[in-house]
Amino acid sequence: MSTAGMTERQKKWFATVQANFEAQTGKPIEAWVQIMRACPETAHRARLAWLKAEHGIGQNHGSHILDACAPQGQGLGWDDPEGLRAALWKDPASLAVLEALERVAGGVDGVVQGQRKGYTPFSRAVQFAAARPLKGGRALLGLKLDATASDRLSPAVRKESWSERLVSVVELDEPGQVDAEIARLFSLAADNG
């Protein structure tokens, strides 16, 4: 497991998950890999739901199990952030919006950018922002800010796969919309994290 794109706090948390895995789940990872062979599901989220329903395994331990189940060199996991990014941000117009957000992130001290299968997180001690592509070459930016911080923000009404701390969102239609106001909001969210 690569810890690239994680803050020090996130690295410590993940190390704790790994260190306490067997004690908290009752079985070593090898046993869980064997159990997963009986899982009738094939999609990632469905497999996580099966682990929860059949074995009471939460998302963090479930993700650790599924990561261990993936054959080496197959699929895109935490160890391939560049591959995850390329697969997620394949639309050049959406990628241009992400690149504009990355330029904003570069101007804020202490920001660590990660990459997950469904979104790109930005963290300091904790995640304070995340972006995911939208159809039509657009992107959605989630922020750890109350939506009243700007007329451009809306309350997050859809449950996203990123941190529940990100309570406001803004849809960005093109890179030019990542302007001084978005930079201000990004910085406020970073300070709020």
NUTIBA-56159 format. One record per residue: residue in three letters; chain; x, y, z of N, C-alpha, C in turn. Coordinates in nm, 4 decimals, always signed. Each point is the difference from the previous one (the first is absolute). Layout:
<nodes>
type; mol; n.x; n.y; n.z; ca.x; ca.y; ca.z; c.x; c.y; c.z
ALA; A; X; Y; Z; X; Y; Z; X; Y; Z;
...
</nodes>
This chain:
<nodes>
type; mol; n.x; n.y; n.z; ca.x; ca.y; ca.z; c.x; c.y; c.z
MET; A; +0.0851; -0.1185; +0.0000; -0.0851; +0.1185; +0.0000; +0.0883; +0.1229; +0.0000;
SER; A; -0.0179; +0.0817; -0.0994; +0.0725; +0.1259; -0.0071; -0.0697; +0.1043; +0.0862;
THR; A; +0.0776; +0.0805; +0.0687; -0.0583; +0.1070; +0.0800; +0.0226; +0.1358; -0.0661;
ALA; A; +0.0380; -0.0017; -0.1275; +0.0136; +0.1246; -0.0744; -0.1359; +0.0686; -0.0058;
GLY; A; -0.0026; +0.1298; +0.0142; -0.1256; +0.0735; -0.0050; -0.0765; -0.0040; +0.1308;
MET; A; +0.0659; -0.0430; +0.1081; -0.0643; -0.0005; +0.1314; +0.0722; +0.0970; +0.0924;
THR; A; -0.0752; +0.0642; +0.0881; +0.0612; +0.0840; +0.1023; +0.0626; -0.0910; +0.1050;
GLU; A; +0.0820; +0.0558; +0.0874; +0.0599; -0.0796; +0.1078; -0.1087; -0.0622; +0.0873;
ARG; A; -0.1042; +0.0756; +0.0290; -0.1106; -0.0516; +0.0808; -0.0676; -0.1186; -0.0695;
GLN; A; -0.0222; +0.0120; -0.1311; -0.0620; -0.1087; -0.0757; +0.0899; -0.1232; -0.0042;
LYS; A; +0.1322; +0.0207; -0.0122; +0.0940; -0.1127; +0.0002; -0.0051; -0.0731; +0.1335;
LYS; A; -0.0035; +0.0751; +0.1102; -0.0074; -0.0617; +0.1331; -0.1309; -0.0762; +0.0157;
TRP; A; -0.1102; +0.0597; -0.0466; -0.1298; -0.0667; +0.0092; +0.0023; -0.1311; -0.0771;
PHE; A; +0.0530; +0.0030; -0.1233; +0.0021; -0.1207; -0.0817; +0.0888; -0.1059; +0.0630;
ALA; A; +0.1132; +0.0399; +0.0563; +0.0877; -0.0955; +0.0677; -0.0727; -0.0646; +0.1181;
THR; A; -0.0820; +0.0780; +0.0706; -0.0779; -0.0532; +0.1115; -0.1033; -0.1007; -0.0499;
VAL; A; -0.0673; +0.0319; -0.1102; -0.0969; -0.0933; -0.0586; +0.0693; -0.1322; -0.0317;
GLN; A; +0.1164; +0.0074; -0.0625; +0.0730; -0.1214; -0.0359; +0.0474; -0.0760; +0.1235;
ALA; A; +0.0543; +0.0720; +0.0978; +0.0552; -0.0642; +0.1191; -0.1073; -0.0696; +0.0833;
ASN; A; -0.1182; +0.0572; +0.0041; -0.1081; -0.0542; +0.0823; -0.0999; -0.0843; -0.0787;
PHE; A; +0.0280; -0.0238; -0.1262; -0.0954; -0.0661; -0.0874; -0.0480; -0.1341; +0.0547;
GLU; A; +0.0924; -0.0893; +0.0317; -0.0384; -0.1343; +0.0440; -0.0765; +0.0047; +0.1316;
ALA; A; +0.0450; +0.0837; +0.0925; -0.0685; +0.0095; +0.1294; -0.1424; +0.0541; -0.0160;
GLN; A; -0.0194; +0.0934; -0.0920; -0.1313; +0.0611; -0.0159; -0.0947; -0.0815; -0.0881;
THR; A; +0.0553; -0.0807; -0.0905; -0.0863; -0.0788; -0.0890; -0.0080; -0.1468; +0.0410;
GLY; A; +0.0895; -0.0426; +0.0872; -0.0022; -0.1375; +0.0474; +0.0731; -0.0996; -0.0878;
LYS; A; +0.0553; +0.0472; -0.1122; +0.0683; -0.0910; -0.0928; +0.1163; +0.0747; -0.0664;
PRO; A; +0.1033; -0.0746; -0.0397; +0.1080; +0.0632; -0.0770; -0.0490; +0.0314; -0.1416;
ILE; A; +0.0703; +0.0860; -0.0671; -0.0392; +0.0432; -0.1341; -0.0093; -0.1193; -0.0957;
GLU; A; +0.0872; -0.0981; +0.0156; -0.0021; -0.1173; -0.0884; -0.1333; -0.0749; +0.0104;
ALA; A; -0.0547; -0.0082; +0.1218; -0.1291; -0.0671; +0.0194; -0.1119; +0.0776; -0.0687;
TRP; A; +0.0070; +0.1318; +0.0059; -0.1025; +0.0823; -0.0654; +0.0083; -0.0127; -0.1517;
VAL; A; +0.1200; -0.0131; -0.0528; +0.0153; -0.0206; -0.1449; -0.0700; -0.1304; -0.0390;
GLN; A; +0.0137; -0.1031; +0.0813; -0.0685; -0.1276; -0.0270; -0.1518; +0.0167; +0.0081;
ILE; A; -0.0468; +0.0723; +0.1010; -0.1442; +0.0238; +0.0169; -0.0567; +0.0726; -0.1216;
MET; A; +0.0755; +0.0934; -0.0550; -0.0487; +0.0784; -0.1142; -0.0221; -0.0866; -0.1239;
ARG; A; +0.0568; -0.1162; -0.0047; -0.0223; -0.0894; -0.1148; -0.1459; -0.0445; -0.0072;
ALA; A; -0.0693; +0.0048; +0.1138; -0.1417; -0.0395; +0.0029; -0.0935; +0.1178; -0.0279;
CYS; A; +0.0555; +0.1180; -0.0148; -0.0831; +0.1191; -0.0235; -0.0615; -0.0066; -0.1400;
PRO; A; -0.1326; +0.0106; -0.0088; -0.0651; -0.0068; -0.1310; +0.0088; +0.1308; -0.0788;
GLU; A; +0.0455; +0.1052; +0.0643; +0.0045; +0.1324; -0.0635; +0.1311; +0.0203; -0.0752;
THR; A; -0.0043; +0.0876; -0.1011; +0.1219; +0.0302; -0.0751; +0.0386; +0.1473; +0.0071;
ALA; A; -0.0971; +0.0873; +0.0195; +0.0289; +0.1432; +0.0067; +0.0531; +0.0362; +0.1392;
HIS; A; +0.0905; +0.0963; +0.0047; +0.0663; +0.0389; +0.1242; -0.0993; +0.0339; +0.1118;
ARG; A; -0.0908; +0.0924; -0.0266; -0.0966; +0.0409; +0.1039; -0.0895; -0.1157; +0.0427;
ALA; A; -0.0392; -0.0822; -0.0941; -0.0839; -0.1157; +0.0326; +0.0775; -0.1002; +0.0863;
ARG; A; +0.1276; -0.0152; -0.0277; +0.0830; -0.0895; +0.0814; +0.0150; +0.0553; +0.1417;
LEU; A; +0.0168; +0.1317; +0.0121; +0.0066; +0.0624; +0.1330; -0.1318; -0.0212; +0.0750;
ALA; A; -0.1112; +0.0185; -0.0694; -0.1316; -0.0190; +0.0622; -0.0174; -0.1453; +0.0448;
TRP; A; +0.0483; -0.0947; -0.0795; -0.0086; -0.1417; +0.0360; +0.0811; -0.0275; +0.1268;
LEU; A; +0.1215; +0.0541; +0.0070; +0.0823; -0.0182; +0.1199; -0.0704; +0.0552; +0.1242;
LYS; A; -0.0641; +0.1144; -0.0152; -0.0714; +0.0607; +0.1126; -0.1201; -0.0861; +0.0392;
ALA; A; -0.0809; -0.0392; -0.0965; -0.1221; -0.0759; +0.0279; +0.0292; -0.1407; +0.0527;
GLU; A; +0.0966; -0.0663; -0.0585; +0.0273; -0.1392; +0.0357; +0.0965; -0.0171; +0.1165;
HIS; A; +0.0902; +0.0993; +0.0171; +0.1067; -0.0177; +0.0995; +0.0183; +0.1196; +0.0935;
GLY; A; -0.0809; +0.1049; -0.0171; +0.0108; +0.1164; +0.0882; +0.1272; +0.0807; -0.0181;
ILE; A; +0.0613; -0.0086; -0.1168; +0.1252; +0.0699; -0.0275; -0.0309; +0.1391; -0.0559;
GLY; A; +0.0560; +0.1031; +0.0634; -0.0202; +0.1376; -0.0447; +0.0812; +0.0323; -0.1247;
GLN; A; -0.0189; +0.1207; -0.0492; +0.0602; +0.0401; -0.1268; +0.1523; +0.0011; +0.0036;
ASN; A; +0.0615; +0.0511; +0.1061; +0.1462; +0.0075; +0.0041; +0.0634; -0.1387; -0.0025;
HIS; A; -0.0487; -0.0898; +0.0859; +0.0546; -0.1356; -0.0003; -0.0386; -0.0716; -0.1296;
GLY; A; -0.1209; +0.0241; -0.0498; -0.0428; -0.0601; -0.1251; +0.0873; +0.0423; -0.1163;
SER; A; +0.0343; +0.1272; -0.0058; +0.0878; +0.0479; -0.1073; +0.1379; -0.0636; +0.0097;
HIS; A; +0.0482; -0.0183; +0.1225; +0.1291; -0.0659; +0.0209; -0.0069; -0.1449; -0.0506;
ILE; A; -0.1097; -0.0677; +0.0278; -0.0182; -0.1382; -0.0468; -0.0042; -0.0039; -0.1528;
LEU; A; -0.0794; +0.0867; -0.0607; -0.0118; -0.0010; -0.1464; +0.1322; +0.0346; -0.0668;
ASP; A; +0.0770; +0.0892; +0.0613; +0.1314; +0.0338; -0.0538; +0.0897; -0.1240; +0.0012;
ALA; A; -0.0084; -0.0789; +0.1084; +0.0803; -0.1220; +0.0098; -0.0467; -0.1064; -0.0996;
CYS; A; -0.1272; +0.0047; -0.0390; -0.0551; -0.0978; -0.0948; +0.0391; +0.0270; -0.1440;
ALA; A; +0.0365; +0.1225; -0.0309; +0.0314; +0.0355; -0.1386; +0.1310; -0.0648; -0.0418;
PRO; A; -0.0007; -0.0723; -0.1106; +0.1249; -0.0604; -0.0486; +0.1027; +0.1085; -0.0316;
GLN; A; +0.1245; -0.0289; +0.0270; +0.1071; +0.0954; -0.0279; -0.0036; +0.0399; -0.1472;
GLY; A; +0.0094; +0.1285; -0.0238; +0.0037; +0.0498; -0.1365; -0.1347; +0.0101; -0.0673;
GLN; A; -0.1071; -0.0388; +0.0704; -0.1328; +0.0095; -0.0597; -0.0813; +0.1029; +0.0760;
GLY; A; -0.0751; +0.0764; -0.0728; -0.0835; +0.1001; +0.0635; +0.0826; +0.1195; +0.0441;
LEU; A; -0.0689; +0.1025; +0.0426; +0.0655; +0.1203; +0.0475; -0.0290; +0.0133; +0.1483;
GLY; A; +0.1049; +0.0005; +0.0798; -0.0161; +0.0129; +0.1435; +0.0748; +0.1207; +0.0514;
TRP; A; +0.0074; +0.0070; +0.1321; +0.0674; +0.1120; +0.0658; +0.1438; +0.0142; -0.0468;
ASP; A; +0.0611; -0.1106; -0.0406; +0.1407; +0.0028; -0.0393; +0.0237; +0.0605; -0.1376;
ASP; A; -0.1049; +0.0383; -0.0698; +0.0144; +0.0563; -0.1338; -0.0781; +0.1312; -0.0122;
PRO; A; +0.0433; +0.1056; +0.0734; -0.0755; +0.1249; -0.0061; -0.0031; +0.0610; -0.1402;
GLU; A; +0.1076; -0.0145; -0.0756; +0.0016; +0.0559; -0.1357; -0.1010; -0.0724; -0.0888;
GLY; A; -0.0066; -0.1319; +0.0132; -0.0972; -0.0776; -0.0774; -0.1427; +0.0340; +0.0387;
LEU; A; -0.0248; +0.0168; +0.1313; -0.1328; +0.0389; +0.0469; -0.0395; +0.1362; -0.0566;
ARG; A; +0.0944; +0.0927; +0.0036; -0.0257; +0.1351; -0.0516; -0.0313; -0.0046; -0.1494;
ALA; A; +0.0804; -0.0722; -0.0753; -0.0206; -0.0087; -0.1452; -0.1352; -0.0638; -0.0323;
ALA; A; -0.0386; -0.1023; +0.0753; -0.1277; -0.0672; -0.0249; -0.1185; +0.0885; +0.0359;
LEU; A; +0.0122; +0.0755; +0.1088; -0.1105; +0.0848; +0.0450; -0.0137; +0.1264; -0.0841;
TRP; A; +0.1090; +0.0648; -0.0274; -0.0013; +0.1301; -0.0679; +0.0356; -0.0165; -0.1478;
LYS; A; -0.0655; -0.0943; -0.0685; +0.0338; -0.0268; -0.1404; -0.0566; +0.1038; -0.0966;
ASP; A; -0.1050; +0.0717; +0.0397; -0.0541; +0.1061; -0.0855; +0.0934; +0.1212; +0.0093;
PRO; A; +0.0591; +0.0430; -0.1119; +0.0958; +0.1109; +0.0038; -0.0578; +0.1296; +0.0593;
ALA; A; -0.1276; +0.0261; -0.0218; -0.0603; +0.1226; +0.0537; -0.0111; -0.0077; +0.1520;
SER; A; -0.0407; -0.1142; +0.0538; -0.0051; -0.0177; +0.1458; +0.1395; +0.0060; +0.0592;
LEU; A; +0.0959; -0.0625; -0.0677; +0.1381; +0.0022; +0.0463; +0.0524; +0.1434; +0.0074;
ALA; A; -0.0374; +0.0837; -0.0946; +0.0435; +0.1400; +0.0021; -0.0535; +0.0718; +0.1238;
VAL; A; -0.1220; -0.0325; +0.0413; -0.0556; +0.0590; +0.1233; +0.0808; -0.0494; +0.1201;
LEU; A; +0.0293; -0.1306; +0.0049; +0.0810; -0.0534; +0.1099; +0.1364; +0.0688; +0.0042;
GLU; A; +0.0631; +0.0172; -0.1139; +0.1316; +0.0651; -0.0038; -0.0068; +0.1426; +0.0512;
ALA; A; -0.1097; +0.0696; -0.0283; -0.0182; +0.1356; +0.0548; -0.0133; -0.0062; +0.1524;
LEU; A; -0.0725; -0.1000; +0.0509; -0.0118; -0.0178; +0.1453; +0.1354; -0.0345; +0.0616;
GLU; A; +0.0788; -0.0796; -0.0687; +0.1339; -0.0349; +0.0501; +0.0897; +0.1227; +0.0087;
ARG; A; -0.0154; +0.0925; -0.0941; +0.0783; +0.1242; +0.0082; -0.0406; +0.0794; +0.1237;
VAL; A; -0.1298; +0.0043; +0.0292; -0.0482; +0.0667; +0.1215; +0.0579; -0.0692; +0.1228;
ALA; A; -0.0044; -0.1337; +0.0020; +0.0521; -0.0768; +0.1137; +0.1482; +0.0265; +0.0217;
GLY; A; +0.0735; +0.0178; -0.1093; +0.1432; +0.0272; +0.0094; +0.0314; +0.1311; +0.0699;
GLY; A; -0.0971; +0.0907; +0.0049; +0.0199; +0.1287; +0.0666; -0.0401; -0.0006; +0.1467;
VAL; A; -0.0411; -0.1143; +0.0528; -0.0421; -0.0110; +0.1396; +0.0995; -0.0897; +0.0728;
ASP; A; +0.0612; +0.0525; +0.1063; +0.1019; -0.0752; +0.0738; -0.0532; -0.1292; +0.0599;
GLY; A; +0.0807; -0.1034; -0.0102; -0.0266; -0.1248; +0.0686; -0.1048; -0.0905; -0.0613;
VAL; A; -0.0435; +0.0277; -0.1213; -0.1036; -0.0822; -0.0627; +0.0618; -0.1266; -0.0583;
VAL; A; -0.0633; -0.1129; +0.0302; +0.0397; -0.1290; -0.0561; -0.1136; -0.0453; -0.0909;
GLN; A; +0.0350; -0.0276; -0.1246; -0.0995; -0.0491; -0.0953; +0.0126; -0.1503; -0.0112;
GLY; A; -0.1109; -0.0678; +0.0088; -0.0024; -0.1449; -0.0155; -0.0760; -0.0375; -0.1251;
GLN; A; -0.0270; -0.1276; -0.0148; -0.0817; -0.0471; -0.1114; -0.0718; -0.1257; +0.0421;
ARG; A; -0.1279; -0.0010; -0.0197; -0.0829; -0.1163; +0.0262; -0.0678; -0.0389; -0.1311;
LYS; A; -0.0674; -0.1131; +0.0020; -0.0640; -0.0480; -0.1229; -0.1048; +0.0979; -0.0511;
GLY; A; -0.0790; +0.0603; +0.0893; -0.1112; +0.0828; -0.0431; +0.0157; +0.1490; +0.0209;
TYR; A; +0.1109; +0.0449; +0.0589; +0.0188; +0.1427; +0.0241; +0.1460; +0.0307; +0.0312;
THR; A; +0.0335; +0.1283; -0.0042; +0.1331; +0.0484; +0.0338; -0.0116; +0.0816; +0.1281;
PRO; A; +0.0558; -0.0491; +0.1121; -0.0109; +0.0730; +0.1270; +0.1161; +0.0966; +0.0220;
PHE; A; -0.0286; +0.1041; +0.0771; +0.1001; +0.0960; +0.0439; -0.0092; +0.0059; +0.1518;
SER; A; +0.1151; -0.0120; +0.0670; +0.0013; -0.0087; +0.1457; +0.1110; +0.0853; +0.0584;
ARG; A; -0.0153; +0.0305; +0.1253; +0.1079; +0.0454; +0.0878; +0.0041; -0.1060; +0.1085;
ALA; A; -0.0479; +0.0313; +0.1205; -0.0112; -0.1051; +0.1021; -0.1127; -0.0955; -0.0382;
VAL; A; -0.1088; +0.0556; -0.0541; -0.1138; -0.0789; -0.0462; -0.0396; +0.0502; -0.1387;
GLN; A; -0.0826; -0.0773; -0.0669; -0.0475; +0.0392; -0.1319; -0.0907; +0.1233; +0.0126;
PHE; A; +0.0276; +0.1017; -0.0807; -0.0813; +0.1217; +0.0020; -0.0619; +0.0307; -0.1355;
ALA; A; +0.0416; -0.0722; -0.1037; -0.0552; +0.0225; -0.1335; +0.0167; -0.1274; -0.0818;
ALA; A; -0.0837; -0.0130; -0.1005; +0.0116; -0.1117; -0.0937; -0.0682; +0.0410; -0.1297;
ALA; A; +0.0454; -0.0606; -0.1073; -0.0592; +0.0285; -0.1310; -0.0230; -0.1319; -0.0727;
ARG; A; -0.1054; -0.0015; -0.0800; -0.0262; -0.1144; -0.0873; -0.0541; +0.0545; -0.1312;
PRO; A; +0.0267; -0.0722; -0.1095; -0.0509; +0.0466; -0.1290; -0.1510; -0.0193; -0.0100;
LEU; A; -0.0607; +0.0886; -0.0779; -0.1416; -0.0101; -0.0345; -0.0089; -0.0180; -0.1511;
LYS; A; -0.1105; -0.0537; -0.0467; -0.0199; -0.0154; -0.1446; +0.0063; +0.1358; -0.0673;
GLY; A; +0.0419; -0.0016; -0.1234; +0.0046; +0.1239; -0.0780; +0.1245; +0.0826; +0.0239;
GLY; A; +0.1068; -0.0621; +0.0537; +0.1257; +0.0723; +0.0179; +0.0017; +0.0939; +0.1187;
ARG; A; -0.0871; -0.0239; +0.0943; -0.0081; +0.0863; +0.1176; +0.0568; -0.0722; +0.1212;
ALA; A; +0.0001; +0.0674; +0.1160; +0.0474; -0.0623; +0.1236; -0.0812; +0.0518; +0.1172;
LEU; A; -0.0077; -0.0813; +0.1040; -0.0662; +0.0371; +0.1245; +0.1075; +0.0142; +0.1056;
LEU; A; -0.0009; +0.1128; +0.0694; +0.0927; +0.0251; +0.1096; -0.0784; +0.0001; +0.1297;
GLY; A; +0.0404; -0.0844; +0.0940; -0.0586; -0.0025; +0.1333; +0.0950; +0.0666; +0.0974;
LEU; A; -0.0547; +0.0792; +0.0923; +0.0832; +0.0742; +0.0951; -0.0507; -0.0166; +0.1427;
LYS; A; +0.0910; +0.0052; +0.0928; -0.0342; -0.0030; +0.1424; -0.0320; +0.1438; +0.0421;
LEU; A; -0.1106; +0.0494; -0.0504; -0.0476; +0.1352; +0.0277; -0.1514; -0.0010; +0.0016;
ASP; A; -0.0573; +0.0854; +0.0794; -0.1439; +0.0203; -0.0047; -0.0327; +0.0695; -0.1320;
ALA; A; -0.1086; -0.0376; -0.0624; -0.0376; +0.0571; -0.1301; -0.0255; +0.1498; +0.0064;
THR; A; -0.0219; +0.0547; +0.1184; -0.0220; +0.1445; +0.0124; +0.1285; +0.0802; -0.0180;
ALA; A; +0.1148; -0.0669; -0.0137; +0.1276; +0.0701; -0.0171; +0.0108; +0.0718; -0.1341;
SER; A; -0.0844; -0.0410; -0.0971; +0.0046; +0.0626; -0.1325; -0.1285; -0.0307; -0.0758;
ASP; A; -0.0410; +0.0951; -0.0844; -0.1161; -0.0225; -0.0861; +0.0250; -0.1117; -0.1008;
ARG; A; +0.1252; -0.0331; -0.0236; +0.0325; -0.1046; -0.0976; -0.0172; -0.1404; +0.0564;
LEU; A; -0.0085; -0.0114; +0.1314; -0.0103; -0.1314; +0.0636; -0.1450; -0.0412; +0.0189;
SER; A; -0.0210; -0.1308; -0.0037; -0.1297; -0.0596; +0.0310; +0.0232; -0.1050; +0.1081;
PRO; A; -0.1014; -0.0239; +0.0824; +0.0144; -0.1095; +0.0961; +0.0121; -0.1328; -0.0751;
ALA; A; +0.0845; -0.0873; +0.0507; +0.0140; -0.1332; -0.0597; -0.1244; -0.0801; +0.0351;
VAL; A; -0.0777; -0.0374; -0.1015; -0.1230; -0.0750; +0.0252; +0.0147; -0.1472; -0.0383;
ARG; A; +0.0946; -0.0307; -0.0849; +0.0240; -0.1380; -0.0428; +0.1131; -0.0562; +0.0854;
LYS; A; -0.0135; -0.1229; +0.0449; +0.1067; -0.0638; +0.0768; +0.1129; -0.0361; -0.0960;
GLU; A; +0.1137; +0.0600; +0.0215; +0.1176; -0.0258; -0.0824; +0.0884; -0.1034; +0.0687;
SER; A; +0.0931; -0.0570; -0.0734; +0.0897; -0.0993; +0.0581; +0.1136; +0.0639; +0.0791;
TRP; A; +0.0142; +0.1304; -0.0110; +0.1043; +0.0684; +0.0763; -0.0477; +0.0298; +0.1418;
SER; A; +0.0826; +0.0682; +0.0771; -0.0277; +0.0259; +0.1421; -0.1335; +0.0705; +0.0208;
GLU; A; -0.0728; -0.0439; +0.1031; -0.1269; +0.0638; +0.0348; +0.0206; +0.1418; +0.0525;
ARG; A; +0.1239; +0.0375; +0.0268; +0.0310; +0.1368; +0.0439; -0.0229; +0.1030; -0.1110;
LEU; A; +0.0016; -0.0456; -0.1242; -0.0126; +0.0915; -0.1142; -0.1483; +0.0285; -0.0222;
VAL; A; -0.0483; +0.1057; +0.0642; -0.1440; +0.0255; +0.0068; -0.0507; +0.0984; -0.1049;
SER; A; +0.0887; +0.0549; -0.0816; -0.0443; +0.0883; -0.1077; +0.0696; -0.0400; -0.1296;
VAL; A; -0.0649; +0.0331; -0.1104; +0.0532; -0.0358; -0.1317; -0.0167; +0.1163; -0.0972;
VAL; A; +0.0798; -0.0048; -0.1055; -0.0145; +0.0928; -0.1120; +0.0332; -0.0772; -0.1275;
GLU; A; -0.0858; +0.0153; -0.0998; +0.0266; -0.0596; -0.1307; +0.0831; +0.0978; -0.0807;
LEU; A; +0.1053; -0.0511; -0.0598; +0.0911; +0.0821; -0.0802; -0.0083; -0.0477; -0.1441;
ASP; A; -0.0441; +0.0896; -0.0888; -0.0229; -0.0361; -0.1395; +0.1243; +0.0079; -0.0872;
GLU; A; +0.0989; +0.0787; +0.0438; +0.1230; +0.0142; -0.0777; +0.1086; +0.0587; +0.0896;
PRO; A; +0.1272; -0.0125; -0.0393; +0.1103; +0.0425; +0.0866; -0.0052; +0.1473; +0.0397;
GLY; A; -0.0553; +0.0840; -0.0861; -0.0089; +0.1428; +0.0314; -0.0861; +0.0296; +0.1220;
GLN; A; -0.0869; -0.0931; +0.0369; -0.0817; +0.0200; +0.1192; +0.0778; -0.0249; +0.1286;
VAL; A; +0.1183; -0.0559; -0.0116; +0.0875; -0.0159; +0.1165; +0.0764; +0.1312; +0.0133;
ASP; A; -0.0695; +0.0970; +0.0562; +0.0475; +0.1378; +0.0055; +0.0405; +0.0391; +0.1422;
ALA; A; +0.0155; +0.1306; +0.0235; +0.0407; +0.0491; +0.1321; -0.0996; -0.0397; +0.1085;
GLU; A; -0.1294; -0.0041; -0.0315; -0.1002; -0.0385; +0.0999; +0.0153; -0.1477; +0.0373;
ILE; A; +0.0222; -0.0853; -0.0971; +0.0212; -0.1424; +0.0302; +0.1297; -0.0160; +0.0786;
ALA; A; +0.1034; +0.0744; -0.0352; +0.1264; -0.0054; +0.0752; -0.0220; +0.0432; +0.1449;
ARG; A; -0.0800; +0.1045; +0.0209; -0.0308; +0.0471; +0.1357; -0.0744; -0.1086; +0.0781;
LEU; A; -0.0996; -0.0613; -0.0629; -0.0779; -0.1043; +0.0657; +0.0856; -0.1235; +0.0302;
PHE; A; +0.0861; -0.0354; -0.0926; +0.0910; -0.1134; +0.0194; +0.0883; +0.0252; +0.1206;
SER; A; +0.0549; +0.1205; +0.0079; +0.0878; +0.0363; +0.1122; -0.0759; +0.0006; +0.1318;
LEU; A; -0.1224; +0.0537; -0.0009; -0.0843; -0.0017; +0.1213; -0.0275; -0.1432; +0.0454;
ALA; A; -0.0312; -0.0869; -0.0943; -0.0274; -0.1405; +0.0339; +0.1252; -0.0658; +0.0568;
ALA; A; +0.1179; +0.0329; -0.0565; +0.1263; -0.0556; +0.0509; +0.0226; +0.0445; +0.1444;
ASP; A; -0.0291; +0.1266; +0.0277; +0.0160; +0.0512; +0.1366; -0.1049; -0.0597; +0.0936;
ASN; A; -0.1124; -0.0405; -0.0565; -0.1101; -0.0601; +0.0769; +0.0278; -0.1472; +0.0310;
GLY; A; +0.0957; -0.0606; -0.0719; +0.0298; -0.1427; +0.0148; +0.0920; -0.0284; +0.1075;
</nodes>
